[in-house]
Amino acid sequence: MNIKKTLARLKLKLKVLGRSKKFVSGNTWTMATTSSNIATVASWSDGGVNSEPSHVDKRIDSNPVDVVNELVQHQVPLLDLKDIDEKIKSINNRIKMLKKQNLSTADEDLALKYITARKIFRKNPKVLDSWPIVTEANINDLLKKYKLRRARLGNGMYESLCPNDALKAMEDYTKVWNDLWPSIEKPEIILIINESVYNEIQRKKDPILLAKSPLGNWWHLLGAWDKEVEYVSDILYVKN
């Protein structure tokens, strides 16, 4: 397309509309016009008319195990252990009222499980001290900064990323979970892994392991490892 002809047509439109603004910066030229019901924008750059700049991923390359400390360098949520019996009674009453109206009690059911677990936890408040609290905000901040992603454990895709030490940490945590939340057999487990991990040829993945908390809407850090999965990967996957 002839650039001069295109610009000439745009300038004519600007003159008719009566309002124009022009911005010049380096190799980029932009002209915009507006009226009560008309908006026209045209741009030109080295890529040609209406070319759009490509997205640049500014996140940092890193192994999960190298940045795990950033997950726990934030303020943790307040764990309220006061007046638990009164709160349980109030939530139960609310659940009854909602059910009479055929309304959802999903939030109340979850809150009741958390507060009931806190009542048990109150008898031994150090039982979870081995596993630091990690919030959703902590996780999101890490994924925005580094080229990492979360992966749900338990669907058969990512078990081979976990060394034996990770499996032992899951076993120890599940025992505590069952004491605090016996209605559900196992906690939800997720991994923080490199974005590039989509196949099993890479045997050393350095994952971060997180487990859902029985006490509130947050996670507990079970650990991070830079160990290979012994024997299994050697047997199943061909080395290059």
ABEGO torsion letter per residue (X at the ends): XBAAAAAAAAAAAAAAAGBBBBBBBEABBBBBBBBAABBBBBBBBAAEBGBBBBBBBABBBBBAAAAAAAAAABBBBBBBABGAAAAAAAAAAAAAAAAAAGBBAAAAAAAAAAAAAAAAAAABAAAAAABBBBBAAAAAAAAAABBBBBBBBGAGAAAAABBAAAAAAAAAAAAAAAAABAABABBBBBBBBBAABABAABABAGBBBBBBBAABBBBBBAEBBABBBBGAAAAABBBX
